[in-house]
Each structure stands twice: as C-alpha cells, then as structure tokens.
Amino acid sequence: MKFMSWNVNGLRAALRHGFVNTFTDLDADIFAIQDTRVEANEVQIDLPGYYQYWNYAKRKGYAGTAVFTKEKPITVANGFGVPEVDGEGRSITLEFPNFYFIDVQVPFSGEKLQRLDFRELWAQIFRNYVTKLMQYKPVIIGGDMSVAHEKIDLAEPDDNHRHAGFTGIERKEFSELLNAGFIDTFRYFHPDEAKYTYWSYREDARAKNIGWRLDYFLVSHNLEDKMINTKILNNIMGSDHCPIELDLDIKTGR
C-alpha cells in the first residue's frame, strides 16, 4: 500500500496551486492532509474512487485535517475523546481490519513558545491514545509532527534550540513517542541523510534549502518487516511543506 501525507498550508490555496493534479499523479491508497483551514461544506473536492473524511477546527480558518482513502474503513474517529484538546481538528483515526491509520497535525508551540504547555499536554494525550490502540492492532501515523527530532533534521540546529519545533521539551516528547513503540520510517531507511519537509517563506529558504524535517510517517514495531520504502518528495511545490510517502507490504484486510 502507498500512503501519502502533506501539510497543505491552507487547502484553498493548495487547490489553486494544482493540488488535485498532484493528488491524482501520486495515486496513493491513503492520502492524509493537514492544515486544511476550511469549515464544513466550505470546499468540495471531486476525487473519484476515494472516501473522504474531515475533521474541522472550531476556530475559523485554523488547522484541520482530512483523509482520502480508496478502501472504506471500519470506523472513523475524530480526536481522542478529550474535549480540552479535540477542538482544533488535529487528528483523524481510520480503523481497518489489519491496522489503524492516524492523520495528525501536532500543535505549533508559537513564535514565543506561548502554546508550549498546551502542546506538551496534547503530545502526552496523543501518546496515551496511540499506545492503547497498539494493544489491538498495528498503528500507522502520518502527518506534521511539528518537531525536528535531531540536529540532522534541520539546517541550522545551533540557532534554533529555543525556537518552536526544536526545544528540548518538544524533542523529548517525540523521543517518548518513539520509545512507546514506534519507528521513524524515514530515519530507519536513511539514517544519515539530511532532507527536509518544511521551509519558511522568508528569505528564500526553500531555494537555499534552509529547512526542517517536521513531517513523518511512524509505524509500530510490529510493522517493521512490512516496510518497503519511504520518500520525501521535496520537488513538489504548492505549500511550505512537501508531501511524504510511505510504502508498506500490507493490505487493509478486506
């Protein structure tokens, strides 16, 4: 199966920049997007052959996730069942007979780290949630994790230790998620490669490749022997993030 994930940085803008053509060309079995910034019924996308599932933020023009899948899931759940963190539309869980797939957009801590406490709470609730799911069947997570885990995951680590996405707290939370039973699939296949998924629009950062690896596919350890490959498609434009791909030797189970 082919999985794709992409923070589109606003779906309406992405649609103007050829999202549907890119989506069609990539031909994923499951395609997750984050940061849709739309409300219910605000955008209609015709994607023949796909079921569509959306989670919208209560706040207008903010966050939001969506998943497009060729196979219909058994169940679909928005959020974690925790009202204090579920209002921003940041996750969708699709259950299939052989695995769970979770689309996720982890909260940004803010330019002045004003949301770091909320982000830490959110990360702990998310870790507890996925750990419980792993008791029943394998888990695949795809999305914007809002963290560069190690120095290799951003172009200028020495300048960013106090910046959102590379603080000690955020990196520790991500380490604890991995230690709970997950594999960072890109780092598994490419242990020494510096490649990024996000570039600021400021100062021509993408052209200079001054970026961050913020987008990940994580799989539970019982899928290690099913992993085929993972890619960062940094040649695809249309957002300040690029799509990422995961190929697994797995079926939905139907």
Helices and strands as residue ranges (DSSP letters): E 2-7, H 11-16, H 19-26, E 30-34, E 51-55, E 65-69, E 75-78, H 83-86, E 91-95, E 100-105, H 116-133, E 139-144, G 151-153, G 157-159, H 168-179, E 182-184, H 185-189, E 198-199, G 202-204, H 205-208, E 211-212, E 215-220, G 221-226, E 227-232, E 244-248
